[in-house]
Amino acid sequence: MEMHNELRDTPKTGDDSNPALWKWLTAIGVLGFAACGGGYIAYAMKKRRKDGAE
């Protein structure tokens, strides 16, 4: 029996497309989420003070 190993051209499975872009998008998303949470907290505190004054 004779065997031959063939080298096949296989596609790359990893994504190496600009990791800096993904880091920036993640940072912007986290900051946006934190800003929305901070805005909601400020709104809730203002509403609580208004309701308590009456």
C-alpha positions as CSV (number, residue, x, y, z in Angstrom):
1,M,0.0,0.0,0.0
2,E,1.3,3.4,-0.9
3,M,0.1,6.6,0.8
4,H,0.5,10.1,-0.4
5,N,-0.1,13.2,1.8
6,E,-1.6,16.0,-0.1
7,L,-1.3,19.6,1.2
8,R,-4.6,21.3,0.8
9,D,-5.1,25.0,0.8
10,T,-7.5,25.5,3.8
11,P,-9.2,28.8,4.5
12,K,-8.3,30.8,7.6
13,T,-10.9,30.4,10.4
14,G,-9.8,33.3,12.6
15,D,-10.8,37.0,12.2
16,D,-7.8,39.3,12.2
17,S,-9.6,42.4,10.8
18,N,-8.6,45.5,12.7
19,P,-8.9,44.6,16.4
20,A,-8.4,48.3,17.4
21,L,-11.7,49.1,15.7
22,W,-13.6,46.5,17.8
23,K,-12.0,47.8,21.0
24,W,-13.1,51.3,20.2
25,L,-16.6,50.2,19.4
26,T,-16.8,48.3,22.6
27,A,-15.5,51.3,24.6
28,I,-18.0,53.6,23.0
29,G,-20.8,51.1,23.7
30,V,-19.9,50.8,27.4
31,L,-19.6,54.6,27.8
32,G,-23.0,55.1,26.1
33,F,-24.6,52.5,28.3
34,A,-23.1,54.1,31.4
35,A,-24.3,57.6,30.3
36,C,-27.9,56.2,29.8
37,G,-27.7,54.6,33.3
38,G,-26.5,57.9,34.8
39,G,-29.2,59.9,33.1
40,Y,-31.8,57.5,34.3
41,I,-30.5,57.8,37.9
42,A,-30.4,61.6,37.7
43,Y,-34.0,61.6,36.4
44,A,-35.2,59.2,39.1
45,M,-33.5,61.3,41.9
46,K,-35.0,64.5,40.5
47,K,-38.5,62.9,40.3
48,R,-38.2,61.6,43.8
49,R,-37.2,65.0,45.2
50,K,-40.2,66.6,43.4
51,D,-42.6,64.0,44.7
52,G,-41.3,64.3,48.2
53,A,-41.6,68.1,48.3
54,E,-45.3,68.1,47.6
